[in-house]
Amino acid sequence: MVDAGLDDILIPYNIIGKTKLDRLSALSRRAKMTVAADSSITIRGLADAVARHSVEIRVIVECHTGGNRCGVQSP
């Protein structure tokens, strides 16, 4: 998508693992990247990646709202 010229991309699921986070970080140098996160593990990985690569990645926190499917527990 970035190669096709899109410059603002939402990935609506968790990105986990160093290889994938490194690739996301590289893409964030070329486009505004936003990802969803529904756990502290995902947030920690994203925080480590942005610190390691000195990039900015936007995060949408997915909250559990009663559907019992996914998301962090909401208050």
Secondary structure, DSSP 8 states (H G I E B T S, - for coil): -TTTT--EEEE-S---SHHHHHHHHHHHTTSEEEEEE-SHHHHHHHHHHHHHHT---EEEE-EE-SSSSSSEE--
